[in-house]
Amino acid sequence: MAIGQYSAWRLEVNDVGSVVTSLDDLRYQIDVAASLSQGRIWVDADAGPRPLWQRLLGAKRYVEFFFSIEWFADYACLIFHHEDASEYRALDHSEPVSPLPEVRSKIAHGEVKPCPD
């Protein structure tokens, strides 16, 4: 489902999670977070219960992952997710950048090594 088709979203800003119940409030909270000099945003939604056999194995709910973004020192790393939680990193081909490794490590989404240029 598309992000606008849910009635509630889980928003995490700098490791502080909350539940947002309107798309306008989600946009507002993302705008507020974007005013920070550095940070991380993660947005997903609860997509409902899993089948009984999956719940017995410990997976209780389906989660629809949408995107995560980390930013630091005028650079950002944006990852989109699809329904199977595969990651797609966004690249700006029109204005490519090459931040220093120290900056890349700050926007590596928890990875041990910095993301590539």
Biopython code that builds the backbone (N, CA, C, O; Angstrom):
import numpy as np
from Bio.PDB.StructureBuilder import StructureBuilder

atoms = [
    (1, "MET", "N", (0.838, -1.190, 0.000)),
    (1, "MET", "CA", (0.000, 0.000, 0.000)),
    (1, "MET", "C", (0.877, 1.247, 0.000)),
    (1, "MET", "O", (2.019, 1.219, 0.459)),
    (2, "ALA", "N", (0.342, 2.308, -0.507)),
    (2, "ALA", "CA", (1.049, 3.588, -0.532)),
    (2, "ALA", "C", (1.019, 4.223, 0.860)),
    (2, "ALA", "O", (0.147, 3.913, 1.673)),
    (3, "ILE", "N", (1.959, 5.095, 1.119)),
    (3, "ILE", "CA", (2.087, 5.699, 2.441)),
    (3, "ILE", "C", (0.814, 6.440, 2.862)),
    (3, "ILE", "O", (0.473, 6.441, 4.045)),
    (4, "GLY", "N", (0.110, 7.064, 1.928)),
    (4, "GLY", "CA", (-1.102, 7.814, 2.249)),
    (4, "GLY", "C", (-2.323, 6.961, 2.515)),
    (4, "GLY", "O", (-3.364, 7.499, 2.895)),
    (5, "GLN", "N", (-2.242, 5.665, 2.332)),
    (5, "GLN", "CA", (-3.397, 4.789, 2.521)),
    (5, "GLN", "C", (-3.520, 4.245, 3.941)),
    (5, "GLN", "O", (-4.457, 3.503, 4.235)),
    (6, "TYR", "N", (-2.605, 4.596, 4.810)),
    (6, "TYR", "CA", (-2.673, 4.153, 6.198)),
    (6, "TYR", "C", (-3.316, 5.228, 7.056)),
    (6, "TYR", "O", (-3.382, 6.392, 6.661)),
    (7, "SER", "N", (-3.790, 4.834, 8.233)),
    (7, "SER", "CA", (-4.390, 5.801, 9.153)),
    (7, "SER", "C", (-3.453, 6.142, 10.302)),
    (7, "SER", "O", (-3.731, 7.051, 11.084)),
    (8, "ALA", "N", (-2.342, 5.414, 10.407)),
    (8, "ALA", "CA", (-1.349, 5.695, 11.445)),
    (8, "ALA", "C", (0.019, 5.247, 10.954)),
    (8, "ALA", "O", (0.144, 4.262, 10.227)),
    (9, "TRP", "N", (1.037, 5.984, 11.363)),
    (9, "TRP", "CA", (2.412, 5.691, 10.966)),
    (9, "TRP", "C", (3.285, 5.716, 12.204)),
    (9, "TRP", "O", (3.004, 6.431, 13.166)),
    (10, "ARG", "N", (4.344, 4.932, 12.169)),
    (10, "ARG", "CA", (5.343, 4.997, 13.227)),
    (10, "ARG", "C", (6.480, 5.866, 12.699)),
    (10, "ARG", "O", (7.044, 5.608, 11.636)),
    (11, "LEU", "N", (6.793, 6.880, 13.455)),
    (11, "LEU", "CA", (7.840, 7.829, 13.094)),
    (11, "LEU", "C", (8.913, 7.763, 14.168)),
    (11, "LEU", "O", (8.625, 7.867, 15.361)),
    (12, "GLU", "N", (10.152, 7.591, 13.730)),
    (12, "GLU", "CA", (11.275, 7.623, 14.653)),
    (12, "GLU", "C", (12.191, 8.761, 14.235)),
    (12, "GLU", "O", (12.656, 8.815, 13.096)),
    (13, "VAL", "N", (12.441, 9.664, 15.166)),
    (13, "VAL", "CA", (13.351, 10.786, 14.924)),
    (13, "VAL", "C", (14.451, 10.709, 15.974)),
    (13, "VAL", "O", (14.200, 10.844, 17.172)),
    (14, "ASN", "N", (15.678, 10.490, 15.500)),
    (14, "ASN", "CA", (16.832, 10.389, 16.401)),
    (14, "ASN", "C", (16.574, 9.410, 17.549)),
    (14, "ASN", "O", (16.803, 9.726, 18.716)),
    (15, "ASP", "N", (16.098, 8.230, 17.198)),
    (15, "ASP", "CA", (15.868, 7.119, 18.139)),
    (15, "ASP", "C", (14.714, 7.338, 19.110)),
    (15, "ASP", "O", (14.577, 6.588, 20.076)),
    (16, "VAL", "N", (13.887, 8.345, 18.876)),
    (16, "VAL", "CA", (12.691, 8.568, 19.694)),
    (16, "VAL", "C", (11.485, 8.277, 18.818)),
    (16, "VAL", "O", (11.244, 8.966, 17.826)),
    (17, "GLY", "N", (10.726, 7.247, 19.193)),
    (17, "GLY", "CA", (9.598, 6.827, 18.376)),
    (17, "GLY", "C", (8.285, 7.419, 18.837)),
    (17, "GLY", "O", (8.106, 7.740, 20.011)),
    (18, "SER", "N", (7.363, 7.560, 17.884)),
    (18, "SER", "CA", (6.011, 8.020, 18.179)),
    (18, "SER", "C", (5.067, 7.473, 17.118)),
    (18, "SER", "O", (5.501, 7.029, 16.054)),
    (19, "VAL", "N", (3.789, 7.510, 17.415)),
    (19, "VAL", "CA", (2.760, 7.124, 16.459)),
    (19, "VAL", "C", (2.049, 8.393, 16.014)),
    (19, "VAL", "O", (1.631, 9.210, 16.835)),
    (20, "VAL", "N", (1.921, 8.543, 14.701)),
    (20, "VAL", "CA", (1.304, 9.727, 14.113)),
    (20, "VAL", "C", (0.034, 9.265, 13.413)),
    (20, "VAL", "O", (0.048, 8.268, 12.691)),
    (21, "THR", "N", (-1.076, 9.993, 13.626)),
    (21, "THR", "CA", (-2.363, 9.528, 13.112)),
    (21, "THR", "C", (-2.947, 10.365, 11.984)),
    (21, "THR", "O", (-4.083, 10.133, 11.568)),
    (22, "SER", "N", (-2.187, 11.335, 11.483)),
    (22, "SER", "CA", (-2.653, 12.061, 10.299)),
    (22, "SER", "C", (-1.463, 12.333, 9.392)),
    (22, "SER", "O", (-0.343, 12.538, 9.859)),
    (23, "LEU", "N", (-1.719, 12.333, 8.098)),
    (23, "LEU", "CA", (-0.655, 12.585, 7.133)),
    (23, "LEU", "C", (-0.109, 14.005, 7.292)),
    (23, "LEU", "O", (1.091, 14.227, 7.130)),
    (24, "ASP", "N", (-0.978, 14.963, 7.608)),
    (24, "ASP", "CA", (-0.523, 16.338, 7.834)),
    (24, "ASP", "C", (0.419, 16.415, 9.032)),
    (24, "ASP", "O", (1.429, 17.117, 8.983)),
    (25, "ASP", "N", (0.093, 15.693, 10.114)),
    (25, "ASP", "CA", (0.960, 15.691, 11.287)),
    (25, "ASP", "C", (2.285, 14.993, 10.980)),
    (25, "ASP", "O", (3.333, 15.410, 11.474)),
    (26, "LEU", "N", (2.246, 13.940, 10.172)),
    (26, "LEU", "CA", (3.479, 13.265, 9.759)),
    (26, "LEU", "C", (4.382, 14.236, 9.002)),
    (26, "LEU", "O", (5.578, 14.326, 9.276)),
    (27, "ARG", "N", (3.801, 14.954, 8.055)),
    (27, "ARG", "CA", (4.573, 15.954, 7.296)),
    (27, "ARG", "C", (5.151, 17.028, 8.226)),
    (27, "ARG", "O", (6.313, 17.414, 8.098)),
    (28, "TYR", "N", (4.333, 17.496, 9.148)),
    (28, "TYR", "CA", (4.772, 18.537, 10.079)),
    (28, "TYR", "C", (5.954, 18.046, 10.920)),
    (28, "TYR", "O", (6.953, 18.753, 11.060)),
    (29, "GLN", "N", (5.842, 16.848, 11.476)),
    (29, "GLN", "CA", (6.913, 16.335, 12.328)),
    (29, "GLN", "C", (8.185, 16.084, 11.533)),
    (29, "GLN", "O", (9.282, 16.269, 12.060)),
    (30, "ILE", "N", (8.065, 15.671, 10.287)),
    (30, "ILE", "CA", (9.243, 15.510, 9.428)),
    (30, "ILE", "C", (9.871, 16.873, 9.158)),
    (30, "ILE", "O", (11.096, 16.998, 9.177)),
    (31, "ASP", "N", (9.058, 17.893, 8.907)),
    (31, "ASP", "CA", (9.585, 19.252, 8.700)),
    (31, "ASP", "C", (10.325, 19.758, 9.939)),
    (31, "ASP", "O", (11.387, 20.369, 9.824)),
    (32, "VAL", "N", (9.762, 19.503, 11.121)),
    (32, "VAL", "CA", (10.417, 19.926, 12.361)),
    (32, "VAL", "C", (11.755, 19.216, 12.507)),
    (32, "VAL", "O", (12.757, 19.846, 12.844)),
    (33, "ALA", "N", (11.781, 17.914, 12.258)),
    (33, "ALA", "CA", (13.033, 17.152, 12.365)),
    (33, "ALA", "C", (14.060, 17.643, 11.352)),
    (33, "ALA", "O", (15.252, 17.695, 11.653)),
    (34, "ALA", "N", (13.606, 18.003, 10.157)),
    (34, "ALA", "CA", (14.523, 18.462, 9.103)),
    (34, "ALA", "C", (15.199, 19.774, 9.471)),
    (34, "ALA", "O", (16.225, 20.116, 8.882)),
    (35, "SER", "N", (14.660, 20.510, 10.419)),
    (35, "SER", "CA", (15.287, 21.763, 10.839)),
    (35, "SER", "C", (16.493, 21.524, 11.747)),
    (35, "SER", "O", (17.239, 22.459, 12.035)),
    (36, "LEU", "N", (16.693, 20.292, 12.198)),
    (36, "LEU", "CA", (17.850, 19.965, 13.034)),
    (36, "LEU", "C", (19.110, 19.934, 12.179)),
    (36, "LEU", "O", (19.042, 19.652, 10.983)),
    (37, "SER", "N", (20.250, 20.222, 12.781)),
    (37, "SER", "CA", (21.504, 20.250, 12.022)),
    (37, "SER", "C", (21.965, 18.863, 11.606)),
    (37, "SER", "O", (22.697, 18.721, 10.626)),
    (38, "GLN", "N", (21.546, 17.840, 12.340)),
    (38, "GLN", "CA", (21.838, 16.460, 11.962)),
    (38, "GLN", "C", (20.745, 15.586, 12.538)),
    (38, "GLN", "O", (20.066, 15.973, 13.489)),
    (39, "GLY", "N", (20.574, 14.400, 11.957)),
    (39, "GLY", "CA", (19.559, 13.530, 12.510)),
    (39, "GLY", "C", (19.265, 12.320, 11.664)),
    (39, "GLY", "O", (19.922, 12.042, 10.661)),
    (40, "ARG", "N", (18.234, 11.604, 12.117)),
    (40, "ARG", "CA", (17.788, 10.391, 11.432)),
    (40, "ARG", "C", (16.272, 10.303, 11.565)),
    (40, "ARG", "O", (15.715, 10.506, 12.644)),
    (41, "ILE", "N", (15.623, 9.999, 10.461)),
    (41, "ILE", "CA", (14.169, 9.788, 10.439)),
    (41, "ILE", "C", (13.912, 8.412, 9.847)),
    (41, "ILE", "O", (14.558, 8.002, 8.883)),
    (42, "TRP", "N", (12.962, 7.712, 10.437)),
    (42, "TRP", "CA", (12.525, 6.408, 9.940)),
    (42, "TRP", "C", (11.001, 6.443, 9.954)),
    (42, "TRP", "O", (10.408, 6.837, 10.958)),
    (43, "VAL", "N", (10.354, 6.036, 8.856)),
    (43, "VAL", "CA", (8.886, 6.010, 8.799)),
    (43, "VAL", "C", (8.434, 4.630, 8.329)),
    (43, "VAL", "O", (8.896, 4.120, 7.308)),
    (44, "ASP", "N", (7.516, 4.038, 9.099)),
    (44, "ASP", "CA", (6.880, 2.787, 8.700)),
    (44, "ASP", "C", (5.445, 2.778, 9.211)),
    (44, "ASP", "O", (5.015, 3.718, 9.879)),
    (45, "ALA", "N", (4.706, 1.721, 8.900)),
    (45, "ALA", "CA", (3.314, 1.604, 9.344)),
    (45, "ALA", "C", (3.017, 0.159, 9.693)),
    (45, "ALA", "O", (3.584, -0.765, 9.110)),
    (46, "ASP", "N", (2.124, -0.024, 10.648)),
    (46, "ASP", "CA", (1.641, -1.350, 11.020)),
    (46, "ASP", "C", (0.636, -1.781, 9.960)),
    (46, "ASP", "O", (-0.394, -1.132, 9.779)),
    (47, "ALA", "N", (0.929, -2.868, 9.262)),
    (47, "ALA", "CA", (0.065, -3.320, 8.162)),
    (47, "ALA", "C", (-0.833, -4.480, 8.562)),
    (47, "ALA", "O", (-1.426, -5.122, 7.695)),
    (48, "GLY", "N", (-0.945, -4.759, 9.845)),
    (48, "GLY", "CA", (-1.881, -5.774, 10.299)),
    (48, "GLY", "C", (-1.220, -7.045, 10.795)),
    (48, "GLY", "O", (-0.005, -7.215, 10.686)),
    (49, "PRO", "N", (-2.048, -7.949, 11.350)),
    (49, "PRO", "CA", (-1.506, -9.182, 11.923)),
    (49, "PRO", "C", (-1.042, -10.172, 10.853)),
    (49, "PRO", "O", (-1.575, -10.210, 9.744)),
    (50, "ARG", "N", (-0.059, -10.952, 11.207)),
    (50, "ARG", "CA", (0.425, -12.024, 10.336)),
    (50, "ARG", "C", (-0.448, -13.258, 10.533)),
    (50, "ARG", "O", (-1.197, -13.337, 11.507)),
    (51, "PRO", "N", (-0.357, -14.229, 9.609)),
    (51, "PRO", "CA", (-1.095, -15.479, 9.788)),
    (51, "PRO", "C", (-0.652, -16.196, 11.070)),
    (51, "PRO", "O", (0.445, -15.957, 11.577)),
    (52, "LEU", "N", (-1.504, -17.064, 11.579)),
    (52, "LEU", "CA", (-1.249, -17.753, 12.842)),
    (52, "LEU", "C", (0.092, -18.475, 12.841)),
    (52, "LEU", "O", (0.829, -18.398, 13.824)),
    (53, "TRP", "N", (0.425, -19.174, 11.760)),
    (53, "TRP", "CA", (1.677, -19.933, 11.754)),
    (53, "TRP", "C", (2.894, -19.017, 11.882)),
    (53, "TRP", "O", (3.896, -19.413, 12.477)),
    (54, "GLN", "N", (2.824, -17.802, 11.335)),
    (54, "GLN", "CA", (3.936, -16.864, 11.470)),
    (54, "GLN", "C", (3.978, -16.278, 12.888)),
    (54, "GLN", "O", (5.053, -16.031, 13.433)),
    (55, "ARG", "N", (2.796, -16.058, 13.475)),
    (55, "ARG", "CA", (2.756, -15.552, 14.848)),
    (55, "ARG", "C", (3.343, -16.578, 15.815)),
    (55, "ARG", "O", (4.002, -16.206, 16.786)),
    (56, "LEU", "N", (3.111, -17.854, 15.561)),
    (56, "LEU", "CA", (3.675, -18.903, 16.406)),
    (56, "LEU", "C", (5.201, -18.914, 16.343)),
    (56, "LEU", "O", (5.862, -19.324, 17.298)),
    (57, "LEU", "N", (5.755, -18.466, 15.224)),
    (57, "LEU", "CA", (7.207, -18.396, 15.065)),
    (57, "LEU", "C", (7.780, -17.057, 15.538)),
    (57, "LEU", "O", (8.984, -16.831, 15.424)),
    (58, "GLY", "N", (6.931, -16.166, 16.068)),
    (58, "GLY", "CA", (7.406, -14.928, 16.664)),
    (58, "GLY", "C", (7.159, -13.656, 15.877)),
    (58, "GLY", "O", (7.350, -12.562, 16.408)),
    (59, "ALA", "N", (6.737, -13.769, 14.619)),
    (59, "ALA", "CA", (6.472, -12.571, 13.803)),
    (59, "ALA", "C", (5.002, -12.200, 13.968)),
    (59, "ALA", "O", (4.134, -12.821, 13.354)),
    (60, "LYS", "N", (4.720, -11.203, 14.782)),
    (60, "LYS", "CA", (3.329, -10.876, 15.146)),
    (60, "LYS", "C", (2.595, -10.032, 14.112)),
    (60, "LYS", "O", (1.428, -10.294, 13.818)),
    (61, "ARG", "N", (3.262, -9.024, 13.557)),
    (61, "ARG", "CA", (2.584, -8.063, 12.689)),
    (61, "ARG", "C", (3.370, -7.869, 11.400)),
    (61, "ARG", "O", (4.586, -8.055, 11.367)),
    (62, "TYR", "N", (2.667, -7.498, 10.347)),
    (62, "TYR", "CA", (3.329, -7.036, 9.128)),
    (62, "TYR", "C", (3.706, -5.578, 9.346)),
    (62, "TYR", "O", (2.944, -4.813, 9.938)),
    (63, "VAL", "N", (4.867, -5.204, 8.872)),
    (63, "VAL", "CA", (5.308, -3.814, 8.959)),
    (63, "VAL", "C", (5.634, -3.354, 7.551)),
    (63, "VAL", "O", (6.395, -4.008, 6.837)),
    (64, "GLU", "N", (5.056, -2.226, 7.150)),
    (64, "GLU", "CA", (5.331, -1.628, 5.843)),
    (64, "GLU", "C", (6.388, -0.556, 6.046)),
    (64, "GLU", "O", (6.116, 0.488, 6.639)),
    (65, "PHE", "N", (7.596, -0.816, 5.554)),
    (65, "PHE", "CA", (8.690, 0.141, 5.664)),
    (65, "PHE", "C", (8.586, 1.125, 4.503)),
    (65, "PHE", "O", (8.334, 0.715, 3.370)),
    (66, "PHE", "N", (8.777, 2.422, 4.768)),
    (66, "PHE", "CA", (8.687, 3.423, 3.710)),
    (66, "PHE", "C", (10.043, 4.044, 3.377)),
    (66, "PHE", "O", (10.543, 3.878, 2.265)),
    (67, "PHE", "N", (10.627, 4.746, 4.314)),
    (67, "PHE", "CA", (11.925, 5.353, 4.034)),
    (67, "PHE", "C", (12.641, 5.671, 5.327)),
    (67, "PHE", "O", (12.040, 5.729, 6.400)),
    (68, "SER", "N", (13.943, 5.875, 5.198)),
    (68, "SER", "CA", (14.757, 6.396, 6.285)),
    (68, "SER", "C", (15.759, 7.365, 5.675)),
    (68, "SER", "O", (16.212, 7.194, 4.543)),
    (69, "ILE", "N", (16.085, 8.368, 6.441)),
    (69, "ILE", "CA", (17.040, 9.373, 5.969)),
    (69, "ILE", "C", (17.910, 9.803, 7.147)),
    (69, "ILE", "O", (17.424, 10.007, 8.259)),
    (70, "GLU", "N", (19.197, 9.933, 6.878)),
    (70, "GLU", "CA", (20.125, 10.478, 7.855)),
    (70, "GLU", "C", (20.817, 11.665, 7.205)),
    (70, "GLU", "O", (21.118, 11.628, 6.012)),
    (71, "TRP", "N", (21.071, 12.713, 7.971)),
    (71, "TRP", "CA", (21.730, 13.888, 7.417)),
    (71, "TRP", "C", (22.732, 14.436, 8.428)),
    (71, "TRP", "O", (22.564, 14.312, 9.641)),
    (72, "PHE", "N", (23.783, 15.047, 7.878)),
    (72, "PHE", "CA", (24.852, 15.641, 8.675)),
    (72, "PHE", "C", (25.680, 16.533, 7.760)),
    (72, "PHE", "O", (26.012, 16.135, 6.644)),
    (73, "ALA", "N", (26.013, 17.723, 8.215)),
    (73, "ALA", "CA", (26.920, 18.640, 7.509)),
    (73, "ALA", "C", (26.530, 18.860, 6.049)),
    (73, "ALA", "O", (27.373, 18.727, 5.162)),
    (74, "ASP", "N", (25.287, 19.190, 5.791)),
    (74, "ASP", "CA", (24.782, 19.486, 4.443)),
    (74, "ASP", "C", (24.731, 18.283, 3.503)),
    (74, "ASP", "O", (24.582, 18.460, 2.293)),
    (75, "TYR", "N", (24.851, 17.079, 4.026)),
    (75, "TYR", "CA", (24.740, 15.860, 3.220)),
    (75, "TYR", "C", (23.677, 14.975, 3.836)),
    (75, "TYR", "O", (23.401, 15.046, 5.034)),
    (76, "ALA", "N", (23.084, 14.139, 2.996)),
    (76, "ALA", "CA", (22.059, 13.218, 3.479)),
    (76, "ALA", "C", (22.141, 11.906, 2.717)),
    (76, "ALA", "O", (22.622, 11.849, 1.585)),
    (77, "CYS", "N", (21.663, 10.859, 3.364)),
    (77, "CYS", "CA", (21.559, 9.543, 2.740)),
    (77, "CYS", "C", (20.114, 9.085, 2.897)),
    (77, "CYS", "O", (19.631, 8.912, 4.016)),
    (78, "LEU", "N", (19.429, 8.890, 1.781)),
    (78, "LEU", "CA", (18.021, 8.530, 1.753)),
    (78, "LEU", "C", (17.877, 7.099, 1.255)),
    (78, "LEU", "O", (18.446, 6.728, 0.228)),
    (79, "ILE", "N", (17.111, 6.301, 1.990)),
    (79, "ILE", "CA", (16.835, 4.921, 1.603)),
    (79, "ILE", "C", (15.324, 4.750, 1.505)),
    (79, "ILE", "O", (14.585, 5.080, 2.433)),
    (80, "PHE", "N", (14.882, 4.230, 0.368)),
    (80, "PHE", "CA", (13.481, 3.838, 0.199)),
    (80, "PHE", "C", (13.382, 2.336, 0.392)),
    (80, "PHE", "O", (14.327, 1.603, 0.102)),
    (81, "HIS", "N", (12.249, 1.882, 0.878)),
    (81, "HIS", "CA", (12.022, 0.452, 1.086)),
    (81, "HIS", "C", (10.799, 0.033, 0.278)),
    (81, "HIS", "O", (9.874, 0.826, 0.100)),
    (82, "HIS", "N", (10.785, -1.207, -0.213)),
    (82, "HIS", "CA", (9.560, -1.717, -0.814)),
    (82, "HIS", "C", (8.964, -2.775, 0.101)),
    (82, "HIS", "O", (9.523, -3.051, 1.163)),
    (83, "GLU", "N", (7.850, -3.369, -0.283)),
    (83, "GLU", "CA", (7.063, -4.231, 0.605)),
    (83, "GLU", "C", (7.839, -5.401, 1.191)),
    (83, "GLU", "O", (7.424, -5.930, 2.222)),
    (84, "ASP", "N", (8.919, -5.825, 0.603)),
    (84, "ASP", "CA", (9.726, -6.905, 1.164)),
    (84, "ASP", "C", (10.889, -6.370, 1.994)),
    (84, "ASP", "O", (11.789, -7.123, 2.363)),
    (85, "ALA", "N", (10.870, -5.076, 2.285)),
    (85, "ALA", "CA", (11.881, -4.392, 3.090)),
    (85, "ALA", "C", (13.246, -4.336, 2.408)),
    (85, "ALA", "O", (14.254, -4.102, 3.074)),
    (86, "SER", "N", (13.297, -4.545, 1.109)),
    (86, "SER", "CA", (14.551, -4.341, 0.393)),
    (86, "SER", "C", (14.848, -2.852, 0.349)),
    (86, "SER", "O", (13.932, -2.030, 0.312)),
    (87, "GLU", "N", (16.131, -2.506, 0.353)),
    (87, "GLU", "CA", (16.547, -1.112, 0.410)),
    (87, "GLU", "C", (16.991, -0.612, -0.957)),
    (87, "GLU", "O", (17.642, -1.327, -1.719)),
    (88, "TYR", "N", (16.626, 0.624, -1.248)),
    (88, "TYR", "CA", (17.065, 1.312, -2.455)),
    (88, "TYR", "C", (17.605, 2.669, -2.043)),
    (88, "TYR", "O", (16.851, 3.529, -1.588)),
    (89, "ARG", "N", (18.897, 2.864, -2.198)),
    (89, "ARG", "CA", (19.504, 4.150, -1.846)),
    (89, "ARG", "C", (19.297, 5.138, -2.984)),
    (89, "ARG", "O", (19.486, 4.813, -4.156)),
    (90, "ALA", "N", (18.909, 6.338, -2.616)),
    (90, "ALA", "CA", (18.685, 7.386, -3.612)),
    (90, "ALA", "C", (20.017, 8.041, -3.963)),
    (90, "ALA", "O", (20.826, 8.338, -3.084)),
    (91, "LEU", "N", (20.234, 8.262, -5.251)),
    (91, "LEU", "CA", (21.441, 8.934, -5.729)),
    (91, "LEU", "C", (21.036, 10.143, -6.553)),
    (91, "LEU", "O", (20.079, 10.080, -7.323)),
    (92, "ASP", "N", (21.753, 11.230, -6.395)),
    (92, "ASP", "CA", (21.504, 12.437, -7.171)),
    (92, "ASP", "C", (22.482, 12.445, -8.346)),
    (92, "ASP", "O", (23.629, 12.869, -8.207)),
    (93, "HIS", "N", (22.021, 11.975, -9.496)),
    (93, "HIS", "CA", (22.887, 11.903, -10.669)),
    (93, "HIS", "C", (23.118, 13.274, -11.303)),
    (93, "HIS", "O", (24.118, 13.474, -11.992)),
    (94, "SER", "N", (22.204, 14.220, -11.076)),
    (94, "SER", "CA", (22.369, 15.541, -11.679)),
    (94, "SER", "C", (23.434, 16.374, -10.967)),
    (94, "SER", "O", (24.116, 17.180, -11.601)),
    (95, "GLU", "N", (23.582, 16.184, -9.647)),
    (95, "GLU", "CA", (24.593, 16.912, -8.875)),
    (95, "GLU", "C", (25.270, 15.947, -7.907)),
    (95, "GLU", "O", (25.037, 16.027, -6.701)),
    (96, "PRO", "N", (26.103, 15.037, -8.409)),
    (96, "PRO", "CA", (26.756, 14.067, -7.514)),
    (96, "PRO", "C", (27.695, 14.766, -6.525)),
    (96, "PRO", "O", (28.302, 15.791, -6.836)),
    (97, "VAL", "N", (27.795, 14.191, -5.340)),
    (97, "VAL", "CA", (28.642, 14.757, -4.291)),
    (97, "VAL", "C", (29.587, 13.683, -3.775)),
    (97, "VAL", "O", (29.348, 12.488, -3.952)),
    (98, "SER", "N", (30.654, 14.120, -3.140)),
    (98, "SER", "CA", (31.637, 13.207, -2.544)),
    (98, "SER", "C", (32.012, 13.714, -1.155)),
    (98, "SER", "O", (33.064, 14.329, -0.983)),
    (99, "PRO", "N", (31.156, 13.459, -0.162)),
    (99, "PRO", "CA", (31.500, 13.905, 1.188)),
    (99, "PRO", "C", (32.688, 13.112, 1.738)),
    (99, "PRO", "O", (32.983, 12.007, 1.285)),
    (100, "LEU", "N", (33.343, 13.694, 2.702)),
    (100, "LEU", "CA", (34.469, 13.033, 3.357)),
    (100, "LEU", "C", (33.995, 11.759, 4.067)),
    (100, "LEU", "O", (32.825, 11.658, 4.437)),
    (101, "PRO", "N", (34.892, 10.794, 4.257)),
    (101, "PRO", "CA", (34.503, 9.555, 4.950)),
    (101, "PRO", "C", (33.896, 9.801, 6.334)),
    (101, "PRO", "O", (33.006, 9.063, 6.756)),
    (102, "GLU", "N", (34.374, 10.841, 7.051)),
    (102, "GLU", "CA", (33.818, 11.143, 8.376)),
    (102, "GLU", "C", (32.347, 11.530, 8.277)),
    (102, "GLU", "O", (31.544, 11.155, 9.131)),
    (103, "VAL", "N", (32.000, 12.270, 7.248)),
    (103, "VAL", "CA", (30.606, 12.658, 7.030)),
    (103, "VAL", "C", (29.791, 11.441, 6.620)),
    (103, "VAL", "O", (28.694, 11.218, 7.132)),
    (104, "ARG", "N", (30.334, 10.650, 5.688)),
    (104, "ARG", "CA", (29.614, 9.452, 5.230)),
    (104, "ARG", "C", (29.349, 8.485, 6.382)),
    (104, "ARG", "O", (28.317, 7.814, 6.398)),
    (105, "SER", "N", (30.273, 8.404, 7.350)),
    (105, "SER", "CA", (30.054, 7.502, 8.486)),
    (105, "SER", "C", (28.923, 8.004, 9.383)),
    (105, "SER", "O", (28.283, 7.204, 10.065)),
    (106, "LYS", "N", (28.668, 9.303, 9.392)),
    (106, "LYS", "CA", (27.565, 9.868, 10.189)),
    (106, "LYS", "C", (26.203, 9.620, 9.537)),
    (106, "LYS", "O", (25.174, 9.720, 10.205)),
    (107, "ILE", "N", (26.185, 9.299, 8.247)),
    (107, "ILE", "CA", (24.919, 9.073, 7.536)),
    (107, "ILE", "C", (24.878, 7.655, 6.953)),
    (107, "ILE", "O", (24.337, 7.429, 5.870)),
    (108, "ALA", "N", (25.465, 6.701, 7.698)),
    (108, "ALA", "CA", (25.597, 5.325, 7.204)),
    (108, "ALA", "C", (24.470, 4.405, 7.661)),
    (108, "ALA", "O", (24.545, 3.200, 7.421)),
    (109, "HIS", "N", (23.435, 4.921, 8.307)),
    (109, "HIS", "CA", (22.290, 4.132, 8.750)),
    (109, "HIS", "C", (22.709, 2.948, 9.623)),
    (109, "HIS", "O", (22.176, 1.846, 9.495)),
    (110, "GLY", "N", (23.665, 3.195, 10.504)),
    (110, "GLY", "CA", (24.080, 2.162, 11.451)),
    (110, "GLY", "C", (25.088, 1.160, 10.910)),
    (110, "GLY", "O", (25.513, 0.257, 11.632)),
    (111, "GLU", "N", (25.471, 1.308, 9.662)),
    (111, "GLU", "CA", (26.457, 0.384, 9.090)),
    (111, "GLU", "C", (27.830, 0.661, 9.688)),
    (111, "GLU", "O", (28.127, 1.791, 10.075)),
    (112, "VAL", "N", (28.660, -0.362, 9.761)),
    (112, "VAL", "CA", (30.006, -0.226, 10.318)),
    (112, "VAL", "C", (30.885, 0.630, 9.415)),
    (112, "VAL", "O", (31.638, 1.474, 9.900)),
    (113, "LYS", "N", (30.793, 0.418, 8.112)),
    (113, "LYS", "CA", (31.576, 1.194, 7.163)),
    (113, "LYS", "C", (30.699, 2.295, 6.565)),
    (113, "LYS", "O", (29.488, 2.119, 6.426)),
    (114, "PRO", "N", (31.307, 3.427, 6.213)),
    (114, "PRO", "CA", (30.526, 4.498, 5.570)),
    (114, "PRO", "C", (29.921, 4.025, 4.258)),
    (114, "PRO", "O", (30.480, 3.174, 3.566)),
    (115, "CYS", "N", (28.776, 4.589, 3.934)),
    (115, "CYS", "CA", (28.157, 4.258, 2.649)),
    (115, "CYS", "C", (29.028, 4.778, 1.523)),
    (115, "CYS", "O", (29.773, 5.738, 1.719)),
    (116, "PRO", "N", (28.955, 4.168, 0.346)),
    (116, "PRO", "CA", (29.763, 4.660, -0.776)),
    (116, "PRO", "C", (29.314, 6.053, -1.210)),
    (116, "PRO", "O", (28.213, 6.493, -0.878)),
    (117, "ASP", "N", (30.182, 6.744, -1.957)),
    (117, "ASP", "CA", (29.834, 8.078, -2.483)),
    (117, "ASP", "C", (28.520, 8.016, -3.244)),
    (117, "ASP", "O", (28.058, 9.033, -3.760)),
]
sb = StructureBuilder()
sb.init_structure("model")
sb.init_model(0)
sb.init_chain("A")
sb.init_seg("    ")
for serial, (resi, resn, name, xyz) in enumerate(atoms, 1):
    if name == "N":
        sb.init_residue(resn, " ", resi, " ")
    sb.init_atom(name, np.array(xyz, "f"), 0.0, 1.0, " ", f" {name:<3s}", serial, name[0])
structure = sb.get_structure()
